[in-house]
Amino acid sequence: MSVQTEAASSNSCCAGTVSVQLSPTSLPSLQLIPVPGPPKHEFFVDMTCEGCSNAVTRVLHRLGGVQFDIDLPNKKVCINSEHSVDTLLETLKKTGKNASYLGEKSAQ
């Protein structure tokens, strides 16, 4: 990699060019530290049909700031969000369906 800079003397109107050569070995090594994302929470929602899962989708989209997966056969909703568990649970209950918190889901 080559970097060129121009330098002008305060007593002169002339500018000079300085070249600097950098090699990959002269750069400091970087250590990547994983940044945890929002927590994943798993909820039971008594969904019996696609209309129920659409209602869950609708209320979660309205809340915003969530990513979620709906497992209709197992009646589970897994939500990634910075919202509190209470806020998420109250939002799911707006569907009119029975909902309960199952716990934090570990990253896989």
Jmol script that loads the backbone (N, CA, C; Angstrom):
load data "model"
ATOM      1  N   MET A   1       0.848  -1.152   0.000  1.00  0.00           N
ATOM      2  CA  MET A   1       0.000   0.000   0.000  1.00  0.00           C
ATOM      3  C   MET A   1       0.898   1.220   0.000  1.00  0.00           C
ATOM      4  N   SER A   2       0.539   2.231  -0.742  1.00  0.00           N
ATOM      5  CA  SER A   2       1.337   3.438  -0.826  1.00  0.00           C
ATOM      6  C   SER A   2       0.474   4.618  -0.424  1.00  0.00           C
ATOM      7  N   VAL A   3       1.007   5.473   0.424  1.00  0.00           N
ATOM      8  CA  VAL A   3       0.284   6.657   0.882  1.00  0.00           C
ATOM      9  C   VAL A   3       1.111   7.857   0.491  1.00  0.00           C
ATOM     10  N   GLN A   4       0.497   8.833  -0.133  1.00  0.00           N
ATOM     11  CA  GLN A   4       1.217  10.039  -0.510  1.00  0.00           C
ATOM     12  C   GLN A   4       0.579  11.228   0.184  1.00  0.00           C
ATOM     13  N   THR A   5       1.418  12.100   0.702  1.00  0.00           N
ATOM     14  CA  THR A   5       0.928  13.316   1.336  1.00  0.00           C
ATOM     15  C   THR A   5       1.696  14.491   0.783  1.00  0.00           C
ATOM     16  N   GLU A   6       1.070  15.629   0.803  1.00  0.00           N
ATOM     17  CA  GLU A   6       1.737  16.837   0.349  1.00  0.00           C
ATOM     18  C   GLU A   6       2.015  17.714   1.546  1.00  0.00           C
ATOM     19  N   ALA A   7       3.232  18.289   1.581  1.00  0.00           N
ATOM     20  CA  ALA A   7       3.611  19.168   2.673  1.00  0.00           C
ATOM     21  C   ALA A   7       4.106  20.474   2.087  1.00  0.00           C
ATOM     22  N   ALA A   8       3.650  21.565   2.631  1.00  0.00           N
ATOM     23  CA  ALA A   8       4.084  22.875   2.161  1.00  0.00           C
ATOM     24  C   ALA A   8       4.784  23.598   3.289  1.00  0.00           C
ATOM     25  N   SER A   9       5.859  24.248   2.971  1.00  0.00           N
ATOM     26  CA  SER A   9       6.592  25.029   3.954  1.00  0.00           C
ATOM     27  C   SER A   9       5.826  26.315   4.202  1.00  0.00           C
ATOM     28  N   SER A  10       5.837  26.802   5.429  1.00  0.00           N
ATOM     29  CA  SER A  10       5.125  28.036   5.731  1.00  0.00           C
ATOM     30  C   SER A  10       5.804  29.241   5.086  1.00  0.00           C
ATOM     31  N   ASN A  11       7.079  29.099   4.729  1.00  0.00           N
ATOM     32  CA  ASN A  11       7.810  30.197   4.106  1.00  0.00           C
ATOM     33  C   ASN A  11       7.834  30.074   2.595  1.00  0.00           C
ATOM     34  N   SER A  12       7.204  29.055   2.043  1.00  0.00           N
ATOM     35  CA  SER A  12       7.301  28.816   0.612  1.00  0.00           C
ATOM     36  C   SER A  12       5.940  28.448   0.063  1.00  0.00           C
ATOM     37  N   CYS A  13       5.745  28.707  -1.190  1.00  0.00           N
ATOM     38  CA  CYS A  13       4.490  28.322  -1.835  1.00  0.00           C
ATOM     39  C   CYS A  13       4.632  26.987  -2.541  1.00  0.00           C
ATOM     40  N   CYS A  14       5.786  26.374  -2.423  1.00  0.00           N
ATOM     41  CA  CYS A  14       6.026  25.085  -3.072  1.00  0.00           C
ATOM     42  C   CYS A  14       5.559  23.947  -2.181  1.00  0.00           C
ATOM     43  N   ALA A  15       5.082  22.882  -2.769  1.00  0.00           N
ATOM     44  CA  ALA A  15       4.636  21.705  -2.022  1.00  0.00           C
ATOM     45  C   ALA A  15       5.497  20.524  -2.411  1.00  0.00           C
ATOM     46  N   GLY A  16       5.805  19.682  -1.449  1.00  0.00           N
ATOM     47  CA  GLY A  16       6.582  18.475  -1.713  1.00  0.00           C
ATOM     48  C   GLY A  16       5.714  17.258  -1.507  1.00  0.00           C
ATOM     49  N   THR A  17       6.132  16.124  -2.024  1.00  0.00           N
ATOM     50  CA  THR A  17       5.399  14.881  -1.875  1.00  0.00           C
ATOM     51  C   THR A  17       6.236  13.897  -1.088  1.00  0.00           C
ATOM     52  N   VAL A  18       5.616  13.254  -0.120  1.00  0.00           N
ATOM     53  CA  VAL A  18       6.279  12.251   0.697  1.00  0.00           C
ATOM     54  C   VAL A  18       5.582  10.931   0.455  1.00  0.00           C
ATOM     55  N   SER A  19       6.331   9.889   0.157  1.00  0.00           N
ATOM     56  CA  SER A  19       5.767   8.555  -0.043  1.00  0.00           C
ATOM     57  C   SER A  19       6.077   7.683   1.152  1.00  0.00           C
ATOM     58  N   VAL A  20       5.073   6.941   1.607  1.00  0.00           N
ATOM     59  CA  VAL A  20       5.244   6.018   2.726  1.00  0.00           C
ATOM     60  C   VAL A  20       4.790   4.654   2.246  1.00  0.00           C
ATOM     61  N   GLN A  21       5.606   3.646   2.431  1.00  0.00           N
ATOM     62  CA  GLN A  21       5.255   2.283   2.054  1.00  0.00           C
ATOM     63  C   GLN A  21       4.839   1.512   3.308  1.00  0.00           C
ATOM     64  N   LEU A  22       3.672   0.901   3.272  1.00  0.00           N
ATOM     65  CA  LEU A  22       3.195   0.079   4.380  1.00  0.00           C
ATOM     66  C   LEU A  22       3.034  -1.344   3.887  1.00  0.00           C
ATOM     67  N   SER A  23       3.497  -2.260   4.658  1.00  0.00           N
ATOM     68  CA  SER A  23       3.296  -3.666   4.312  1.00  0.00           C
ATOM     69  C   SER A  23       2.299  -4.256   5.299  1.00  0.00           C
ATOM     70  N   PRO A  24       1.632  -5.337   4.936  1.00  0.00           N
ATOM     71  CA  PRO A  24       0.656  -5.949   5.857  1.00  0.00           C
ATOM     72  C   PRO A  24       1.277  -6.334   7.200  1.00  0.00           C
ATOM     73  N   THR A  25       2.564  -6.635   7.224  1.00  0.00           N
ATOM     74  CA  THR A  25       3.186  -7.032   8.489  1.00  0.00           C
ATOM     75  C   THR A  25       3.458  -5.833   9.386  1.00  0.00           C
ATOM     76  N   SER A  26       3.427  -4.619   8.824  1.00  0.00           N
ATOM     77  CA  SER A  26       3.682  -3.447   9.657  1.00  0.00           C
ATOM     78  C   SER A  26       2.406  -2.927  10.324  1.00  0.00           C
ATOM     79  N   LEU A  27       1.263  -3.474   9.916  1.00  0.00           N
ATOM     80  CA  LEU A  27       0.001  -3.062  10.518  1.00  0.00           C
ATOM     81  C   LEU A  27      -0.240  -3.848  11.800  1.00  0.00           C
ATOM     82  N   PRO A  28      -0.830  -3.210  12.799  1.00  0.00           N
ATOM     83  CA  PRO A  28      -1.114  -3.946  14.039  1.00  0.00           C
ATOM     84  C   PRO A  28      -2.181  -5.009  13.787  1.00  0.00           C
ATOM     85  N   SER A  29      -2.073  -6.110  14.485  1.00  0.00           N
ATOM     86  CA  SER A  29      -3.082  -7.156  14.332  1.00  0.00           C
ATOM     87  C   SER A  29      -4.330  -6.757  15.105  1.00  0.00           C
ATOM     88  N   LEU A  30      -5.462  -7.118  14.565  1.00  0.00           N
ATOM     89  CA  LEU A  30      -6.740  -6.803  15.193  1.00  0.00           C
ATOM     90  C   LEU A  30      -7.356  -8.080  15.725  1.00  0.00           C
ATOM     91  N   GLN A  31      -7.889  -7.985  16.923  1.00  0.00           N
ATOM     92  CA  GLN A  31      -8.581  -9.123  17.496  1.00  0.00           C
ATOM     93  C   GLN A  31     -10.066  -8.816  17.480  1.00  0.00           C
ATOM     94  N   LEU A  32     -10.832  -9.678  16.856  1.00  0.00           N
ATOM     95  CA  LEU A  32     -12.274  -9.477  16.783  1.00  0.00           C
ATOM     96  C   LEU A  32     -12.933 -10.009  18.042  1.00  0.00           C
ATOM     97  N   ILE A  33     -13.741  -9.181  18.632  1.00  0.00           N
ATOM     98  CA  ILE A  33     -14.473  -9.564  19.831  1.00  0.00           C
ATOM     99  C   ILE A  33     -15.943  -9.644  19.446  1.00  0.00           C
ATOM    100  N   PRO A  34     -16.557 -10.792  19.619  1.00  0.00           N
ATOM    101  CA  PRO A  34     -17.969 -10.904  19.244  1.00  0.00           C
ATOM    102  C   PRO A  34     -18.833  -9.987  20.112  1.00  0.00           C
ATOM    103  N   VAL A  35     -19.726  -9.282  19.445  1.00  0.00           N
ATOM    104  CA  VAL A  35     -20.651  -8.398  20.148  1.00  0.00           C
ATOM    105  C   VAL A  35     -21.983  -9.119  20.239  1.00  0.00           C
ATOM    106  N   PRO A  36     -22.466  -9.325  21.445  1.00  0.00           N
ATOM    107  CA  PRO A  36     -23.732 -10.045  21.577  1.00  0.00           C
ATOM    108  C   PRO A  36     -24.880  -9.232  20.992  1.00  0.00           C
ATOM    109  N   GLY A  37     -25.776  -9.915  20.314  1.00  0.00           N
ATOM    110  CA  GLY A  37     -26.954  -9.266  19.766  1.00  0.00           C
ATOM    111  C   GLY A  37     -28.035  -9.199  20.834  1.00  0.00           C
ATOM    112  N   PRO A  38     -29.197  -8.779  20.433  1.00  0.00           N
ATOM    113  CA  PRO A  38     -30.288  -8.737  21.397  1.00  0.00           C
ATOM    114  C   PRO A  38     -30.611 -10.144  21.883  1.00  0.00           C
ATOM    115  N   PRO A  39     -31.097 -10.256  23.110  1.00  0.00           N
ATOM    116  CA  PRO A  39     -31.422 -11.583  23.640  1.00  0.00           C
ATOM    117  C   PRO A  39     -32.567 -12.237  22.871  1.00  0.00           C
ATOM    118  N   LYS A  40     -32.537 -13.571  22.834  1.00  0.00           N
ATOM    119  CA  LYS A  40     -33.614 -14.348  22.202  1.00  0.00           C
ATOM    120  C   LYS A  40     -34.523 -14.878  23.298  1.00  0.00           C
ATOM    121  N   HIS A  41     -35.796 -14.628  23.143  1.00  0.00           N
ATOM    122  CA  HIS A  41     -36.779 -15.090  24.127  1.00  0.00           C
ATOM    123  C   HIS A  41     -37.779 -16.002  23.429  1.00  0.00           C
ATOM    124  N   GLU A  42     -38.149 -17.061  24.131  1.00  0.00           N
ATOM    125  CA  GLU A  42     -39.102 -18.022  23.576  1.00  0.00           C
ATOM    126  C   GLU A  42     -40.422 -17.939  24.350  1.00  0.00           C
ATOM    127  N   PHE A  43     -41.499 -17.889  23.593  1.00  0.00           N
ATOM    128  CA  PHE A  43     -42.835 -17.786  24.176  1.00  0.00           C
ATOM    129  C   PHE A  43     -43.725 -18.888  23.628  1.00  0.00           C
ATOM    130  N   PHE A  44     -44.642 -19.348  24.473  1.00  0.00           N
ATOM    131  CA  PHE A  44     -45.727 -20.212  24.044  1.00  0.00           C
ATOM    132  C   PHE A  44     -46.883 -19.288  23.683  1.00  0.00           C
ATOM    133  N   VAL A  45     -47.475 -19.487  22.516  1.00  0.00           N
ATOM    134  CA  VAL A  45     -48.683 -18.752  22.125  1.00  0.00           C
ATOM    135  C   VAL A  45     -49.654 -19.785  21.575  1.00  0.00           C
ATOM    136  N   ASP A  46     -50.857 -19.833  22.126  1.00  0.00           N
ATOM    137  CA  ASP A  46     -51.844 -20.847  21.756  1.00  0.00           C
ATOM    138  C   ASP A  46     -52.413 -20.574  20.366  1.00  0.00           C
ATOM    139  N   MET A  47     -51.587 -20.823  19.338  1.00  0.00           N
ATOM    140  CA  MET A  47     -51.966 -20.603  17.941  1.00  0.00           C
ATOM    141  C   MET A  47     -52.481 -21.920  17.361  1.00  0.00           C
ATOM    142  N   THR A  48     -53.613 -21.852  16.671  1.00  0.00           N
ATOM    143  CA  THR A  48     -54.183 -23.072  16.097  1.00  0.00           C
ATOM    144  C   THR A  48     -54.228 -23.046  14.572  1.00  0.00           C
ATOM    145  N   CYS A  49     -53.981 -21.868  13.983  1.00  0.00           N
ATOM    146  CA  CYS A  49     -54.085 -21.780  12.527  1.00  0.00           C
ATOM    147  C   CYS A  49     -53.193 -20.640  11.999  1.00  0.00           C
ATOM    148  N   GLU A  50     -53.195 -20.513  10.690  1.00  0.00           N
ATOM    149  CA  GLU A  50     -52.396 -19.468  10.060  1.00  0.00           C
ATOM    150  C   GLU A  50     -52.895 -18.068  10.430  1.00  0.00           C
ATOM    151  N   GLY A  51     -54.198 -17.958  10.651  1.00  0.00           N
ATOM    152  CA  GLY A  51     -54.757 -16.670  11.080  1.00  0.00           C
ATOM    153  C   GLY A  51     -54.173 -16.232  12.417  1.00  0.00           C
ATOM    154  N   CYS A  52     -53.965 -17.206  13.311  1.00  0.00           N
ATOM    155  CA  CYS A  52     -53.354 -16.913  14.618  1.00  0.00           C
ATOM    156  C   CYS A  52     -51.916 -16.428  14.447  1.00  0.00           C
ATOM    157  N   SER A  53     -51.162 -17.116  13.592  1.00  0.00           N
ATOM    158  CA  SER A  53     -49.765 -16.711  13.384  1.00  0.00           C
ATOM    159  C   SER A  53     -49.698 -15.348  12.687  1.00  0.00           C
ATOM    160  N   ASN A  54     -50.671 -15.054  11.826  1.00  0.00           N
ATOM    161  CA  ASN A  54     -50.733 -13.727  11.196  1.00  0.00           C
ATOM    162  C   ASN A  54     -51.008 -12.642  12.231  1.00  0.00           C
ATOM    163  N   ALA A  55     -51.824 -12.949  13.231  1.00  0.00           N
ATOM    164  CA  ALA A  55     -52.103 -11.993  14.299  1.00  0.00           C
ATOM    165  C   ALA A  55     -50.828 -11.711  15.101  1.00  0.00           C
ATOM    166  N   VAL A  56     -50.045 -12.757  15.374  1.00  0.00           N
ATOM    167  CA  VAL A  56     -48.770 -12.591  16.086  1.00  0.00           C
ATOM    168  C   VAL A  56     -47.833 -11.711  15.263  1.00  0.00           C
ATOM    169  N   THR A  57     -47.746 -11.992  13.977  1.00  0.00           N
ATOM    170  CA  THR A  57     -46.899 -11.190  13.083  1.00  0.00           C
ATOM    171  C   THR A  57     -47.327  -9.727  13.105  1.00  0.00           C
ATOM    172  N   ARG A  58     -48.623  -9.496  13.042  1.00  0.00           N
ATOM    173  CA  ARG A  58     -49.160  -8.137  13.011  1.00  0.00           C
ATOM    174  C   ARG A  58     -48.810  -7.352  14.277  1.00  0.00           C
ATOM    175  N   VAL A  59     -49.004  -7.941  15.458  1.00  0.00           N
ATOM    176  CA  VAL A  59     -48.738  -7.195  16.700  1.00  0.00           C
ATOM    177  C   VAL A  59     -47.241  -6.978  16.910  1.00  0.00           C
ATOM    178  N   LEU A  60     -46.411  -7.945  16.489  1.00  0.00           N
ATOM    179  CA  LEU A  60     -44.963  -7.769  16.652  1.00  0.00           C
ATOM    180  C   LEU A  60     -44.416  -6.725  15.687  1.00  0.00           C
ATOM    181  N   HIS A  61     -44.940  -6.681  14.467  1.00  0.00           N
ATOM    182  CA  HIS A  61     -44.526  -5.637  13.523  1.00  0.00           C
ATOM    183  C   HIS A  61     -44.935  -4.266  14.032  1.00  0.00           C
ATOM    184  N   ARG A  62     -46.109  -4.195  14.625  1.00  0.00           N
ATOM    185  CA  ARG A  62     -46.598  -2.927  15.163  1.00  0.00           C
ATOM    186  C   ARG A  62     -45.705  -2.450  16.319  1.00  0.00           C
ATOM    187  N   LEU A  63     -45.219  -3.387  17.131  1.00  0.00           N
ATOM    188  CA  LEU A  63     -44.319  -3.050  18.241  1.00  0.00           C
ATOM    189  C   LEU A  63     -43.000  -2.511  17.701  1.00  0.00           C
ATOM    190  N   GLY A  64     -42.449  -3.168  16.685  1.00  0.00           N
ATOM    191  CA  GLY A  64     -41.185  -2.734  16.081  1.00  0.00           C
ATOM    192  C   GLY A  64     -39.984  -3.157  16.910  1.00  0.00           C
ATOM    193  N   GLY A  65     -38.811  -3.113  16.287  1.00  0.00           N
ATOM    194  CA  GLY A  65     -37.576  -3.449  16.981  1.00  0.00           C
ATOM    195  C   GLY A  65     -37.454  -4.919  17.356  1.00  0.00           C
ATOM    196  N   VAL A  66     -38.094  -5.778  16.575  1.00  0.00           N
ATOM    197  CA  VAL A  66     -38.060  -7.214  16.873  1.00  0.00           C
ATOM    198  C   VAL A  66     -37.732  -8.011  15.616  1.00  0.00           C
ATOM    199  N   GLN A  67     -37.093  -9.134  15.810  1.00  0.00           N
ATOM    200  CA  GLN A  67     -36.947 -10.166  14.787  1.00  0.00           C
ATOM    201  C   GLN A  67     -37.522 -11.418  15.418  1.00  0.00           C
ATOM    202  N   PHE A  68     -38.282 -12.180  14.665  1.00  0.00           N
ATOM    203  CA  PHE A  68     -38.952 -13.315  15.286  1.00  0.00           C
ATOM    204  C   PHE A  68     -39.171 -14.447  14.307  1.00  0.00           C
ATOM    205  N   ASP A  69     -39.326 -15.624  14.870  1.00  0.00           N
ATOM    206  CA  ASP A  69     -39.683 -16.831  14.123  1.00  0.00           C
ATOM    207  C   ASP A  69     -40.907 -17.439  14.793  1.00  0.00           C
ATOM    208  N   ILE A  70     -41.838 -17.875  13.975  1.00  0.00           N
ATOM    209  CA  ILE A  70     -43.052 -18.503  14.490  1.00  0.00           C
ATOM    210  C   ILE A  70     -43.012 -19.986  14.133  1.00  0.00           C
ATOM    211  N   ASP A  71     -43.170 -20.828  15.140  1.00  0.00           N
ATOM    212  CA  ASP A  71     -43.237 -22.277  14.968  1.00  0.00           C
ATOM    213  C   ASP A  71     -44.687 -22.677  15.274  1.00  0.00           C
ATOM    214  N   LEU A  72     -45.520 -22.623  14.245  1.00  0.00           N
ATOM    215  CA  LEU A  72     -46.954 -22.874  14.428  1.00  0.00           C
ATOM    216  C   LEU A  72     -47.262 -24.274  14.956  1.00  0.00           C
ATOM    217  N   PRO A  73     -46.649 -25.346  14.412  1.00  0.00           N
ATOM    218  CA  PRO A  73     -46.981 -26.690  14.924  1.00  0.00           C
ATOM    219  C   PRO A  73     -46.683 -26.854  16.420  1.00  0.00           C
ATOM    220  N   ASN A  74     -45.617 -26.211  16.901  1.00  0.00           N
ATOM    221  CA  ASN A  74     -45.260 -26.326  18.323  1.00  0.00           C
ATOM    222  C   ASN A  74     -45.772 -25.157  19.163  1.00  0.00           C
ATOM    223  N   LYS A  75     -46.499 -24.237  18.516  1.00  0.00           N
ATOM    224  CA  LYS A  75     -47.101 -23.083  19.196  1.00  0.00           C
ATOM    225  C   LYS A  75     -46.057 -22.246  19.934  1.00  0.00           C
ATOM    226  N   LYS A  76     -44.915 -22.010  19.281  1.00  0.00           N
ATOM    227  CA  LYS A  76     -43.839 -21.230  19.901  1.00  0.00           C
ATOM    228  C   LYS A  76     -43.461 -20.049  19.028  1.00  0.00           C
ATOM    229  N   VAL A  77     -43.063 -18.967  19.680  1.00  0.00           N
ATOM    230  CA  VAL A  77     -42.566 -17.778  19.002  1.00  0.00           C
ATOM    231  C   VAL A  77     -41.229 -17.431  19.642  1.00  0.00           C
ATOM    232  N   CYS A  78     -40.187 -17.348  18.829  1.00  0.00           N
ATOM    233  CA  CYS A  78     -38.855 -16.981  19.307  1.00  0.00           C
ATOM    234  C   CYS A  78     -38.588 -15.548  18.838  1.00  0.00           C
ATOM    235  N   ILE A  79     -38.302 -14.657  19.789  1.00  0.00           N
ATOM    236  CA  ILE A  79     -38.168 -13.232  19.490  1.00  0.00           C
ATOM    237  C   ILE A  79     -36.792 -12.724  19.898  1.00  0.00           C
ATOM    238  N   ASN A  80     -36.123 -12.029  18.974  1.00  0.00           N
ATOM    239  CA  ASN A  80     -34.880 -11.305  19.270  1.00  0.00           C
ATOM    240  C   ASN A  80     -35.265  -9.842  19.426  1.00  0.00           C
ATOM    241  N   SER A  81     -35.014  -9.288  20.603  1.00  0.00           N
ATOM    242  CA  SER A  81     -35.413  -7.908  20.833  1.00  0.00           C
ATOM    243  C   SER A  81     -34.773  -7.354  22.092  1.00  0.00           C
ATOM    244  N   GLU A  82     -34.611  -6.040  22.113  1.00  0.00           N
ATOM    245  CA  GLU A  82     -34.149  -5.350  23.312  1.00  0.00           C
ATOM    246  C   GLU A  82     -35.323  -4.978  24.222  1.00  0.00           C
ATOM    247  N   HIS A  83     -36.556  -5.203  23.755  1.00  0.00           N
ATOM    248  CA  HIS A  83     -37.735  -4.930  24.585  1.00  0.00           C
ATOM    249  C   HIS A  83     -37.729  -5.875  25.784  1.00  0.00           C
ATOM    250  N   SER A  84     -38.347  -5.451  26.865  1.00  0.00           N
ATOM    251  CA  SER A  84     -38.423  -6.302  28.059  1.00  0.00           C
ATOM    252  C   SER A  84     -39.342  -7.489  27.790  1.00  0.00           C
ATOM    253  N   VAL A  85     -39.150  -8.546  28.568  1.00  0.00           N
ATOM    254  CA  VAL A  85     -39.999  -9.737  28.454  1.00  0.00           C
ATOM    255  C   VAL A  85     -41.453  -9.354  28.706  1.00  0.00           C
ATOM    256  N   ASP A  86     -41.697  -8.488  29.688  1.00  0.00           N
ATOM    257  CA  ASP A  86     -43.072  -8.069  29.997  1.00  0.00           C
ATOM    258  C   ASP A  86     -43.715  -7.377  28.800  1.00  0.00           C
ATOM    259  N   THR A  87     -42.964  -6.503  28.124  1.00  0.00           N
ATOM    260  CA  THR A  87     -43.493  -5.801  26.950  1.00  0.00           C
ATOM    261  C   THR A  87     -43.810  -6.788  25.836  1.00  0.00           C
ATOM    262  N   LEU A  88     -42.910  -7.729  25.610  1.00  0.00           N
ATOM    263  CA  LEU A  88     -43.135  -8.735  24.566  1.00  0.00           C
ATOM    264  C   LEU A  88     -44.348  -9.606  24.889  1.00  0.00           C
ATOM    265  N   LEU A  89     -44.466 -10.017  26.151  1.00  0.00           N
ATOM    266  CA  LEU A  89     -45.596 -10.868  26.555  1.00  0.00           C
ATOM    267  C   LEU A  89     -46.920 -10.119  26.419  1.00  0.00           C
ATOM    268  N   GLU A  90     -46.959  -8.874  26.877  1.00  0.00           N
ATOM    269  CA  GLU A  90     -48.190  -8.084  26.757  1.00  0.00           C
ATOM    270  C   GLU A  90     -48.558  -7.870  25.288  1.00  0.00           C
ATOM    271  N   THR A  91     -47.540  -7.688  24.432  1.00  0.00           N
ATOM    272  CA  THR A  91     -47.790  -7.524  23.004  1.00  0.00           C
ATOM    273  C   THR A  91     -48.389  -8.795  22.413  1.00  0.00           C
ATOM    274  N   LEU A  92     -47.835  -9.949  22.772  1.00  0.00           N
ATOM    275  CA  LEU A  92     -48.373 -11.218  22.263  1.00  0.00           C
ATOM    276  C   LEU A  92     -49.800 -11.458  22.746  1.00  0.00           C
ATOM    277  N   LYS A  93     -50.110 -11.025  23.947  1.00  0.00           N
ATOM    278  CA  LYS A  93     -51.461 -11.215  24.493  1.00  0.00           C
ATOM    279  C   LYS A  93     -52.496 -10.348  23.775  1.00  0.00           C
ATOM    280  N   LYS A  94     -52.036  -9.308  23.058  1.00  0.00           N
ATOM    281  CA  LYS A  94     -52.963  -8.462  22.294  1.00  0.00           C
ATOM    282  C   LYS A  94     -53.619  -9.234  21.160  1.00  0.00           C
ATOM    283  N   THR A  95     -53.085 -10.414  20.843  1.00  0.00           N
ATOM    284  CA  THR A  95     -53.702 -11.264  19.811  1.00  0.00           C
ATOM    285  C   THR A  95     -54.985 -11.909  20.317  1.00  0.00           C
ATOM    286  N   GLY A  96     -55.191 -11.872  21.624  1.00  0.00           N
ATOM    287  CA  GLY A  96     -56.343 -12.541  22.212  1.00  0.00           C
ATOM    288  C   GLY A  96     -56.072 -14.005  22.519  1.00  0.00           C
ATOM    289  N   LYS A  97     -54.855 -14.443  22.262  1.00  0.00           N
ATOM    290  CA  LYS A  97     -54.466 -15.839  22.515  1.00  0.00           C
ATOM    291  C   LYS A  97     -53.750 -15.948  23.850  1.00  0.00           C
ATOM    292  N   ASN A  98     -53.848 -17.116  24.461  1.00  0.00           N
ATOM    293  CA  ASN A  98     -53.102 -17.388  25.686  1.00  0.00           C
ATOM    294  C   ASN A  98     -51.613 -17.381  25.339  1.00  0.00           C
ATOM    295  N   ALA A  99     -50.801 -16.654  26.107  1.00  0.00           N
ATOM    296  CA  ALA A  99     -49.367 -16.587  25.844  1.00  0.00           C
ATOM    297  C   ALA A  99     -48.613 -16.653  27.160  1.00  0.00           C
ATOM    298  N   SER A 100     -47.464 -17.313  27.148  1.00  0.00           N
ATOM    299  CA  SER A 100     -46.630 -17.386  28.350  1.00  0.00           C
ATOM    300  C   SER A 100     -45.152 -17.418  27.940  1.00  0.00           C
ATOM    301  N   TYR A 101     -44.312 -16.966  28.859  1.00  0.00           N
ATOM    302  CA  TYR A 101     -42.868 -16.908  28.614  1.00  0.00           C
ATOM    303  C   TYR A 101     -42.247 -18.261  28.947  1.00  0.00           C
ATOM    304  N   LEU A 102     -41.478 -18.812  28.012  1.00  0.00           N
ATOM    305  CA  LEU A 102     -40.820 -20.104  28.237  1.00  0.00           C
ATOM    306  C   LEU A 102     -39.382 -19.950  28.716  1.00  0.00           C
ATOM    307  N   GLY A 103     -38.750 -18.837  28.396  1.00  0.00           N
ATOM    308  CA  GLY A 103     -37.375 -18.616  28.841  1.00  0.00           C
ATOM    309  C   GLY A 103     -36.505 -18.060  27.737  1.00  0.00           C
ATOM    310  N   GLU A 104     -35.267 -17.740  28.131  1.00  0.00           N
ATOM    311  CA  GLU A 104     -34.307 -17.218  27.168  1.00  0.00           C
ATOM    312  C   GLU A 104     -33.773 -18.392  26.361  1.00  0.00           C
ATOM    313  N   LYS A 105     -33.694 -18.197  25.060  1.00  0.00           N
ATOM    314  CA  LYS A 105     -33.227 -19.259  24.169  1.00  0.00           C
ATOM    315  C   LYS A 105     -31.733 -19.058  23.929  1.00  0.00           C
ATOM    316  N   SER A 106     -30.958 -20.107  24.100  1.00  0.00           N
ATOM    317  CA  SER A 106     -29.525 -20.008  23.893  1.00  0.00           C
ATOM    318  C   SER A 106     -29.224 -19.916  22.409  1.00  0.00           C
ATOM    319  N   ALA A 107     -28.129 -19.193  22.067  1.00  0.00           N
ATOM    320  CA  ALA A 107     -27.710 -19.065  20.680  1.00  0.00           C
ATOM    321  C   ALA A 107     -27.185 -20.403  20.190  1.00  0.00           C
ATOM    322  N   GLN A 108     -27.530 -20.748  18.959  1.00  0.00           N
ATOM    323  CA  GLN A 108     -27.106 -22.043  18.428  1.00  0.00           C
ATOM    324  C   GLN A 108     -26.256 -21.877  17.236  1.00  0.00           C
TER     325      GLN A 108
END
end "model"
wireframe off; spacefill off
backbone 0.3
color backbone group
